[in-house]
Amino acid sequence: MHEEIFNQISSTFFLPKKTLIVFPDFIGDSVLLTPFLRNFRYNLSKGAVVHVCANTPIAQMLQGDPHIDMIFAKDKIRDIPGFLKRQKYDTALILDFSLSWSFHICKAKKIQQKVITDMKRANVRMHKFLGGFFNHVLETTTIEDKKPQIDVYLSYLKQLGLKVYDRYLEVKVDFNDVRNAQKLIKSNHKRKVFLHMGASIYSKQWKNSYWKQIINHLCDDDIYIIGSDIPSDELLASNVIDLCGKTNLKGTIALLKNADILITTDSAPAHLGAVAKVPKIIVLYGPTNNHQWKPYSPSSDVVQLYADVPCRPCNWRMCKGLKCIKELRPSYVIDAIESI
């Protein structure tokens, strides 16, 4: 396999012996990058080494991935130049535009191949001066583009002259995660509905009063609330089980393997639910381009809900009007539930 692929590689990108891949700080992106990581490894020669650097929660989620030789928590690395000098990488791929990592990798003379992504998504043109320090600047897409993000990430391989073999998501969940999840799930025959209400960006958050209407509608179901944000008392009812903060990312995937329905904001659990193959995933979108960030799960029924306002998608995270999220009414979600 590897010899055949080697002949297809562009002469401008040699097959590395020791690679560092710097992951984004967003969980959803990191889940969607797992096919890229696996296919990158498939292209390498026997004995090649792949290291991944990611923030701690993502590093923990990636533990057990058979295509990674070593994972480092980048938020715990204080001396980046010393780290790079000790590891002696011949290739570095920065898949998140981190100024500190970009700067230090630029200066690392022994790293022969330096790869970075452009900033087209942020509507910023890559400065020629900065791009000159990298052997390859990978093309991304604009915020209006309809190409799914999983395909954008796989296109990085093609831009480097590498081959893509498959496109499934992959996160290894161990036995302890499954066992702990079973302890938190009620043993009955009721429909199990999981809600994720939080979002890292204010413009993606849905009103508590809207969530309350959804909970009232699901009065005959078991409702599990997941995430890191503690729900307000007004959202708790006799059929609501608060699991916020009780699991890590792998534990959340293990929980979602028990779900019949997942209703979530446009955030990480949408993609964790795709890994768990939740039968019905309902995602609420504010300003985000739903075409780009649809959870990739061929075995799930993914319903994307958004208000049809002319200003979306956008990158303006501090919008005061927030028509896109405010006009996304609870009735949209209830109709999606009733369609099951």
N, C-alpha and C positions, 0 to 999 in steps of 0.2 A: 504493500500500500504506500509506504513512505517514499520509495524510489519513484513511483509513478507521480506522486504529488510534487516531489522535488523538481522534476522536469517541467512542471507547470508554473513553478515559482518565478516571478519576475526577477531579473538580475539585479534590480534596485533594492530588493529585500532578500537578505540571505536567511536561511533557517537558523535561528538562534540556538545556542547551547544552554544559555541560562538567561531567563526572561523575568523581569519584574512587571507586573500589571497593577497599576494603581486604579482602584475602583472608585466610583462616585460615592458620595455620602448619603444618597437616597436609596432606600430599601427596594422600592419598586424597580428602579433602574438596575440594581444589582441582581434581582431575580431575573429580569429580562436579559441580562448579560450572561447567564449561565450557559445558554447555547453557544454564544461566542466563545466562551472559555473552553468548552468541550471540543468544539470544532478547531479551535486554535491548536489544542493539544494533538488532535488527530493528524495535523499537518507536520508535526515535528518528527525528527528522527529519534530512534531509540536511544535512551539515555539522556535526552534533553530535560532540563529542569525548569519548572514554572513556579514562581512565587507570586503571591497576591498580597497586596497591601490594602486594607480596608478599615473603616472605623470599627470599634469593638463589637457592636451588635451584629453588623454584617459579617465580620470575621467569624463570630460564633455561628452564624447561620451557615456559612460556607464550610465549616468543619465537617470532615468526612467526604468532601468532594474528591472523587478518585483522580481528577485531572489536575489537582493542585498538590505540589510537593511540600509547600510550607506557606502558612498564612501569618501575616504580621498585622497587629492592631496599629494603624498609622497614627491614631491619636495618642499613643503611648511612646512613639519614637520622637525623642527630643533632639537628637543629633542626626539629622538627615544626611549630611555629607559623610559622617563617620559610618553610618549604616550602609550607604552606597559603596564606600571604599572597602568595607569588610566583605560584602557579598559578591563583589566583582562580576556584576551583570554585563553581558555584552549587548543586551537589548532591553529597553524600557518603553512600555506603552502607558501613556497617561490618558485614561478614559473619562477623567473628570478634570475640568480646568482648575486645578489647584495651583495658585501662584507660588506657594512655598515649594511644592514638589517640582513644579515646572522649572523654577529658578535653579534649584540644586541639581536637577538632572541635566539641565543645560550646561552647568559648570563641570559635570563629571566627565572628564576627558576619556576615561577608559570604557565608557558606554558607547559602543560603536554605532548602534542603531537607536535613535530616539524618535518616538512616534507620539503625536498628540492629535486631538480632535480640534476642529475649528470652532468658532463661537457663533455660527450662523443662527442657531436656535435663540440666542440672546440678542440677535440683530446687531452683532458686533463683527466687524471685519478683522480677521487675523492680521496683525501688523507684520509687514514683511521682515522687519528687524527681528521679531520674536520667532517667526516661522523659519528664519534662516538658521536657527540653532537646532532645528529638528530635521531629520532625514525625510520624514513623512508627516504631512498634515492631512488627517482624514476628514473627508467632507461629511458634514451632518445635513440636516434639513432645516428649513425655516419653520416658524411656528404655525404657518398656514398649511403646510404640506400634509397630505393625507396618508403618507407612508407609515405603517405601523412601526413602533420603535424597535420591536424585536428584529425587523428586517433592516432597520437602519444599522443596528449593531452588527448584524451578520454581513452587511455590506462592507464593513471595515475590513473583513477578511478578504473579500474580493478586491478591494482597493489595494491590498498588499500582495495580490497575486496568489492568495491561498484559496483552498477549496472548501465549500460548505457541504456537509454530508447530511445533516438533519437539523431540526429546529424545535426540539421539545425542551421544556423547562426542567430543571433538575436541582432539587434540594433534598439532601439525605436527612430523613427524620429517624432517630434511633428508638429503640424499644422503650427506654425510660420516658421519652416524650409522649409516646402513645399511651403508656400505662398511667402517667400523671394526668393526661387529658381525660382518660376514662373515669378517673376519680372525680372530675369536676362536672361531668355530664350526667344528667338525670337518666335513670334507667326506666324508660316508659315508651309508649308508642305514640306520643305526641310529636307533631311536627316541630323540628328544631330550627329556629330562626336566629341567626347571628347578626348583630348590629355593630357597626363601627361608626362612631359619631364624630370623632376628632379629625383634625387635619393640621399639618405643620404650618400651613399658610392660611391666614384669616379668611381670604377670599374663597376658600374651598369649604368653609364651615357652614353647616345648615342650622337653622334656628331650633332651639330646644322645643318650642311650641309645635314645630313641624314633626319632630321626632315623637313627641307625645301623641300626636294623632296616629302615627304608625303603630305605636305600642298599644294604643286603645283598640285599633283594628285587629291586632294579633292577640286578642285576649284569650283565645282558645289554644294558643301555641306556647311552647317553652321558648323564652327569649333569653339569649345570652349576649351580654354587652362585652366587647373586647376592645383593647387598645391601652393607651397609657394614661388617658385623661379620666379622672374619676367622674362618673355621671352625677348630675344634680339629683337631689331627693325627689323632685317632681317627676323624674323619669323612672323611678323605681316602683314596681308593682309586685303583686304576689307571684306573678309568673315570670318575673325578670330576675335573672341571675347575673350579678356583677362579677365579671372575671378580669376587670381592668388591672393591669400590672401584675397579674399572677403567672404569666408565662413569658418566656423569651420568644424570638421569632420562630424557631423550630417548634416550640410548644404551641404557638398559635396555629401553625399549619396542622399539627396533630389534632388540635381542637376542631379546626374547620373540616377535618375529615369526617366529623360527625354531623355536619350541617346539611340541612335540606335547602335552606335559602341563606344567602349572605347579602345584606343591604349595607352598603358602605359609601362613604365619601370617596372622591378621587384621591386615593392615598394607598399606602403599602398593602393593607389587607386585601384590596382588590386583586393584587398579583399573588399574594399568599393564598388566597382562595382559589386562584387558577392552578397553583401547584397542588393544592389539596383536591382539585377536581370537584368542587362544590357543584351540585346539579344546577342550581339557579343562582347567578350572581347579578345583583342589581347595583349599578354604579351611578352615583349622583355627581354630575359635572358642573362646575362653575365656569371659570375662564379658560380651563384647559381644553386643548384640541382632543376631542374624544376619539378621532380617527387614529391619532398617534399613540394614545395611551389606553387603548382597549386591552383588558387582560387577555392574554393568549391562552385559551383553554378550549381545544376542539371538542372535548367531552362535556363542556358546560354550556348551558343556555345563558349567554351574557346579554343583559339588557342595559343599554346606556341611556340615561335620562338627562336631559338638559333643556334649558329654556331657549327658545329660538329668538335670541336678541342679536342685532346686527354687529355689536362690538366684540363678540367672542369669535374665535379665541384671542386672548391677549396675554401680555406679560406684565400687565400693570397690577401688581399685587396689593397696592394700597388704595384701590378704587373705593371711594366713599359711597357710590351709588349701589354697586354690587347687584345690578338688576339680574345678572346671569344666574346668581344663586338664590336670590329672593323670589324670583318668578318661577322657580322650580317648585311647584306645589306638591303637597302631600298626596293629592289625588292622583298624580302621575305614578307615584310609587304604589299606591293602593290598587290602581288599575293593573300594574305589572304583576302584583301579587295575585290578584284575582284571575289573571290569565293563565295561571298554572293549572 
